């Protein structure tokens, strides 16, 4: 069971993550206008192809926010890689 201080740390980390994602959503809208979701999708695609799973999940969540997805669950990590660590 999590201690009270650990619960606060987790909640704080979640708020920081949402703030960072929301800031990226606003920046993408500002810079790319109606193509913002396409830009975020390409960033997610590039990160995934390069094996940068944390960046992939971040950009996928930005894309989901831009695309108006109501499903805000964390994107799961898959471990399907080949011998050199790439998908």
N, C-alpha and C positions, 0 to 999 in steps of 0.2 A: 504494500500500500504506500502511496506517495505521502510524504510529509507535507504539511501546510506550506512550508517554504519552497518545496519542490513544485507544488501545484502552482504557486505564484510564478516561479521561474518558467514553467511550461506555458502558462497563460501569457506571460510577458513575451516570450519567444514567438508565440503565435501572433500576437498583436504586431510585433516588429515585422514578421513575415508578411502579414496582410498589408501593412503600411508600405513595405517595399514593393509588393505586387501592385497595389493601387497606384503608387507613384509611377511605376513602369507603364501601367495602362494609360494614365493621363499623359505621360511623355510621348507614348506611341501615337495617341490621338492627336496631340499637338503637332508632332512632326510629320505623320503620315496620313492624317485625315481619314478618309473612308477606306484607305488601304492599310490601316493600322493592324487589323487582324491578320492580314496576309504577311505583313512584316514580322509579327510575332510568331506566326507559323513557320516561316523560314528560319528564324532564330532557333526555334525548338528543333526543327529538322536538322540544322547544321550541328547543334549541340549533340543530338542523338547520334548522328553519323560519326562524330568525333569521340564518342564514348564519354561525354561529359554529362553524366546522369543528373547531377544536381542542377546544372544549367538547363538541361532538357525539361525537368519538372517545373522549374521556375518559368520558363518561356511558355510551356504548355498551359500553365495556370494563368499567365498573362493572356494568352490566346483565348482561353475559356472565358475570361472576364470580358474581353473585347467582343467576343462572339455572343455574349449574353447568356451563356450557359448558366443554368440554375444549380447545376451539379458542381459544388465546390469541394468535393472530396479530394484528398491528396492523390496525386497520380502515382500508381504503384510502380515500383522498380522491377524490371524484368531482368533476368540473368542469362538471357539467351545470347551468348557471345561465341565467336569462333576462337581459334587458337591464339590470335594476336590481340584478343580483348575487344575486338570490334563486333558490331552486330552483323 
